[in-house]
């Protein structure tokens, strides 16, 4: 019992420390606009499968992307998942190329059974979006002959704490819901300075602050026969007002101007997915997601008038392990691969993001723990403009311990 309490206290402390610590998960110039880079919030194990999740039910992975999946956990098992990542990025345009590296703790999630196989719960801290960039451009005014330098810098993130419940309403249907509390600041600065003396620089600061809640609903239909298992799932989020403030600060006039207050909405989001498992060895999965960004308010206007467009994402993935019960370690290892294609929600980018991923799951002998590693390569942009090549390595530790059982005297 003392071990249980120690682990619970450790998990809560880790959740709180992650929530307090700002996560800067982006170094991309594309995060300069709107909400920055959005996170898909799938566990490390599923990232190696292209980021699938809506149709996945796995008793060794916590899947916050699909709240209906929590009842897939073992009825006696406490689970925790912690992940961190490192990114190496290369940006190339007409002026040359630049390299950037960054990394951080990504998420912490916990999952526990509540009542037999019928009810389970999950809590955790996740990133919603990230901003991180530094761009310098040089130019001149032409006839006047003044030379200037423009610097664009941005940082910050929107984080979220979630709590979710999942219910099995019968032996083949599960329903679930997540409640999220979102908070954070996105900071952007633009500095215009001149080489010639006598001309003062101008700095503009933009600060977007967010503090609000949102809901996600999920459903899964599943069936197993002989060596075959099939899961079909769906997810839905309704459009919701986002409590937020946008402030513009001009250094020359020393004015602080609240441009918009509560001028944003979270879009309608829905997704579907399916997975097929053969003999607990081979898993094939598919996801489709759509975010209706063009119809949600941004800067007080519908998204389509603020340069936003609907965002579609499609993912395919597979996992294979030769023999889950073999005494040979290599035969119990999990080998994963997947692809992910998605639109950018900024119409001005006009290009898709392509991602290919591979992953390996390493089961440990003594406890129900898997160490999951994933390598993702992504590309976005056009050769005529800014191209981004990104290589991300993610390490996740999924802990599963048997807690909830009665000892026999």
Residue pairs with C-beta under 8 A, 6 or more apart in sequence:
4 78
4 403
7 78
7 80
7 401
11 80
11 108
11 110
14 82
14 108
15 108
15 110
15 123
15 124
15 125
15 161
18 105
18 107
18 108
18 125
19 125
19 159
19 161
21 105
22 156
22 157
22 159
22 184
23 104
23 105
23 106
23 127
23 130
23 157
23 159
24 102
24 104
24 130
24 132
24 155
24 156
24 157
25 37
25 39
25 85
25 87
25 102
25 104
25 106
25 127
25 130
25 132
25 157
26 36
26 37
26 102
26 130
26 131
26 132
26 133
26 157
27 87
27 89
27 100
27 101
27 102
27 132
27 133
28 37
28 89
28 91
28 132
28 133
28 388
28 390
29 91
29 133
29 135
29 386
29 388
30 37
30 133
30 344
30 346
30 349
30 380
30 381
30 386
30 388
31 37
31 130
31 131
31 132
31 133
31 154
32 131
32 133
32 135
32 152
32 154
32 188
33 307
33 346
33 348
34 298
34 306
34 307
34 308
34 345
34 346
35 128
35 129
35 158
35 186
36 129
36 130
36 131
36 132
36 154
36 156
36 157
36 158
36 186
37 129
37 130
37 131
38 128
38 129
38 311
38 345
39 126
39 127
39 128
39 129
39 130
40 51
40 53
40 65
40 313
41 64
41 65
41 107
41 126
41 127
42 51
42 52
42 53
42 63
42 64
42 65
43 53
43 61
43 62
43 63
43 64
43 81
43 83
43 109
43 372
43 396
43 398
44 81
44 83
44 359
44 372
44 373
44 374
44 394
44 395
44 396
44 398
45 58
45 60
45 61
45 334
45 336
45 359
45 361
45 370
45 372
45 374
45 396
45 398
46 52
46 53
46 56
46 61
46 63
46 65
46 317
47 357
47 359
47 374
47 376
47 394
48 317
48 319
48 336
48 337
48 338
48 357
48 358
48 359
48 360
48 361
48 372
48 373
48 374
49 283
49 285
49 315
49 317
49 318
49 319
49 336
49 337
49 338
49 357
49 359
50 285
50 287
50 315
50 316
50 317
50 337
50 338
50 339
50 340
50 355
50 357
51 287
51 313
51 315
51 317
51 338
51 340
51 355
51 357
52 273
52 275
52 285
52 286
52 287
52 315
52 316
52 317
52 338
53 63
53 65
53 66
53 69
53 273
53 287
54 65
54 66
54 218
54 233
54 234
54 235
54 271
54 272
54 273
54 287
54 289
55 66
55 220
55 231
55 232
55 233
55 272
55 273
55 274
55 275
55 285
55 286
55 287
56 63
56 66
56 69
56 231
56 233
56 273
56 275
56 285
57 63
57 69
57 72
57 174
57 220
57 222
57 231
57 275
58 69
58 72
59 72
59 73
59 74
59 77
59 400
60 79
60 368
60 370
60 398
60 400
61 81
61 398
62 70
62 79
62 80
62 81
62 109
62 110
62 111
62 122
62 124
62 398
63 69
63 70
64 109
64 122
64 124
64 126
64 162
64 164
64 178
65 235
66 176
66 218
66 220
66 233
66 235
66 273
67 122
67 164
67 165
67 166
67 176
67 177
67 178
67 216
67 217
67 218
67 235
68 166
68 174
68 175
68 176
68 218
68 219
68 220
68 233
69 166
69 174
69 176
69 218
69 220
69 233
70 111
70 120
70 121
70 122
70 164
70 165
70 166
70 176
71 113
71 117
71 118
71 119
71 120
71 166
71 167
71 168
71 174
71 176
72 174
73 79
73 111
73 112
73 113
73 120
74 113
74 400
74 402
75 113
75 116
75 117
75 404
76 113
76 402
76 403
76 404
76 405
77 113
77 368
77 400
77 401
77 402
77 403
77 404
78 110
78 111
78 112
78 400
78 401
78 403
78 404
79 110
79 111
79 112
79 398
79 399
79 400
79 401
80 108
80 109
80 110
80 111
80 398
80 399
81 107
81 108
81 109
81 110
81 111
81 124
81 396
81 397
81 398
81 399
82 105
82 107
82 108
82 396
82 397
83 105
83 106
83 107
83 372
83 394
83 395
83 396
83 397
84 103
84 104
84 105
84 106
84 394
84 395
85 103
85 104
85 106
85 392
85 393
85 394
85 395
86 101
86 102
86 103
86 392
86 393
87 100
87 101
87 102
87 103
87 390
87 391
87 392
88 99
88 100
88 101
88 390
88 391
88 392
89 99
89 100
89 101
89 388
89 389
89 390
89 391
90 97
90 98
90 99
90 100
90 388
90 389
90 390
91 97
91 98
91 99
91 100
91 386
91 387
91 388
91 389
92 98
92 386
92 387
92 389
93 385
93 386
93 387
102 132
106 127
106 394
107 124
107 125
107 126
107 127
108 124
108 125
109 122
109 123
109 124
109 125
109 126
110 122
110 123
110 124
111 120
111 121
111 122
112 120
112 121
112 122
112 404
113 119
113 120
113 404
114 120
114 121
114 165
117 168
118 167
118 168
119 165
119 166
119 167
119 168
120 165
120 166
121 163
121 164
121 165
121 166
122 162
122 163
122 164
122 166
123 161
123 162
123 163
123 164
124 161
124 162
125 159
125 160
125 161
125 162
126 159
126 160
126 161
126 162
127 157
127 158
127 159
127 160
128 157
128 158
128 159
128 160
128 182
128 184
129 157
129 158
129 186
130 156
130 157
130 158
131 154
131 155
131 156
131 157
131 186
131 187
131 188
132 154
132 155
132 156
133 152
133 153
133 154
134 151
134 152
134 153
134 154
135 151
135 152
135 153
136 149
136 150
136 151
136 152
137 149
137 150
137 151
137 152
138 147
138 148
138 149
138 150
139 147
139 148
139 149
139 150
140 146
140 147
140 148
141 148
146 194
146 195
146 196
146 199
147 194
147 195
147 196
148 192
148 193
148 194
148 195
149 191
149 192
149 193
149 194
149 195
150 190
150 191
150 192
151 189
151 190
151 191
151 193
152 188
152 189
152 190
153 188
153 189
153 191
154 186
154 187
154 188
154 189
155 187
156 184
156 185
156 186
156 187
157 184
157 186
158 182
158 183
158 184
158 186
158 210
159 182
159 183
159 184
160 180
160 181
160 182
160 183
161 180
161 181
162 178
162 179
162 180
162 181
163 178
163 179
164 176
164 177
164 178
164 179
165 176
165 177
166 174
166 175
166 176
166 218
167 174
167 175
167 176
168 174
169 175
172 221
172 222
172 223
173 219
173 220
173 221
173 222
174 219
174 220
174 222
175 217
175 218
175 219
176 217
176 218
176 219
177 215
177 216
177 217
177 218
178 215
178 216
178 218
179 213
179 215
180 213
180 214
180 215
180 216
181 212
181 213
182 210
182 211
182 212
182 213
182 214
182 242
183 210
183 211
184 209
184 210
185 207
185 208
185 209
185 210
186 207
186 208
186 210
187 205
187 206
187 207
188 205
188 206
188 207
189 203
189 204
189 205
189 206
190 203
190 204
190 206
191 201
191 202
191 203
192 201
192 202
192 203
193 201
194 201
200 252
201 251
202 250
202 251
202 252
203 250
203 251
204 248
204 249
204 250
204 251
205 247
205 248
205 249
205 251
206 246
206 247
206 248
206 249
207 245
207 246
207 247
207 249
208 244
208 245
208 246
209 244
209 245
209 246
209 247
210 242
210 243
210 244
211 243
211 244
212 240
212 241
212 242
212 243
212 244
214 237
214 240
214 266
215 237
215 238
215 240
216 235
216 236
216 237
216 269
217 235
217 236
217 237
218 233
218 234
218 235
218 236
219 233
219 234
220 231
220 232
220 233
220 234
221 231
221 232
221 233
222 229
222 230
222 231
222 232
223 229
223 230
224 230
227 278
227 279
227 280
228 276
228 277
228 278
229 276
229 277
230 274
230 275
230 276
230 277
231 274
231 275
232 272
232 273
232 274
233 272
233 273
233 274
234 270
234 271
234 272
234 273
235 269
235 270
235 271
235 272
235 289
236 269
236 270
237 266
237 268
237 269
237 270
238 268
239 265
239 266
239 267
239 268
239 292
239 295
239 296
240 265
240 266
241 262
241 264
241 265
241 266
242 262
242 264
242 265
242 266
243 262
244 260
244 261
244 262
244 263
244 264
245 258
245 260
245 261
245 262
246 258
246 259
246 260
246 261
246 263
246 299
247 256
247 257
247 258
247 259
248 256
248 257
248 259
249 255
249 256
249 257
250 257
259 299
260 299
260 300
263 297
263 298
263 299
263 300
264 296
264 297
264 298
264 299
265 296
265 297
265 298
266 296
267 291
267 292
267 293
267 295
267 296
267 303
268 291
268 292
268 295
268 296
269 289
269 290
269 291
269 292
270 289
270 290
271 287
271 288
271 289
271 290
271 313
272 287
272 288
273 285
273 286
273 287
273 288
274 285
274 286
275 283
275 284
275 285
275 286
276 283
276 284
276 285
277 283
280 324
281 320
281 321
281 322
281 323
281 324
282 318
282 319
282 320
283 317
283 318
283 319
283 320
284 317
284 318
285 315
285 316
285 317
285 318
286 315
286 316
286 317
287 313
287 314
287 315
287 316
288 312
288 313
288 314
288 315
289 312
289 313
289 314
290 310
290 311
290 312
290 313
291 310
291 311
291 345
292 310
293 303
293 308
293 309
293 310
293 311
293 345
294 302
294 303
294 304
294 308
294 309
294 310
295 302
295 303
295 304
295 310
296 302
296 303
296 308
297 303
298 306
298 308
299 306
303 309
307 346
307 347
307 348
308 345
308 346
308 347
309 343
309 345
309 346
309 347
310 343
310 345
311 342
311 343
311 344
311 345
312 342
312 343
313 340
313 341
313 342
313 343
314 340
314 341
314 342
315 338
315 339
315 340
315 341
316 338
316 339
317 336
317 337
317 338
317 339
317 357
318 336
318 337
318 338
319 334
319 335
319 336
319 361
320 334
320 335
320 336
321 331
321 332
321 333
321 334
321 335
321 361
322 330
322 331
322 332
323 331
323 332
324 332
325 332
326 332
329 363
332 363
333 360
333 361
333 362
333 363
334 359
334 360
334 361
334 363
334 370
334 372
335 359
335 360
335 361
336 357
336 358
336 359
336 360
336 361
336 374
337 357
337 358
337 359
338 356
338 357
339 354
339 355
339 356
339 357
340 353
340 354
340 355
340 356
340 357
340 378
341 352
341 353
341 354
341 355
342 352
342 353
342 355
343 352
343 353
344 350
344 351
344 352
344 353
344 380
349 380
349 381
350 382
351 380
351 381
351 382
352 380
353 378
353 379
353 380
354 378
354 379
354 380
355 376
355 377
355 378
355 379
356 376
356 377
356 378
357 374
357 375
357 376
357 377
358 374
358 375
359 372
359 373
359 374
359 375
360 372
360 373
361 370
361 371
361 372
361 373
362 370
362 371
362 372
362 373
363 369
363 370
364 370
364 371
367 399
367 400
367 401
368 399
368 400
368 401
368 402
369 397
369 398
369 399
369 400
370 397
370 398
370 400
371 395
371 396
371 397
371 398
372 394
372 395
372 396
372 397
372 398
373 393
373 394
373 395
373 396
374 392
374 393
374 394
374 396
375 391
375 392
375 393
375 394
376 390
376 391
376 392
376 394
377 389
377 390
377 391
378 388
378 389
378 390
378 392
379 387
379 388
379 389
379 390
380 387
380 388
381 387
381 388
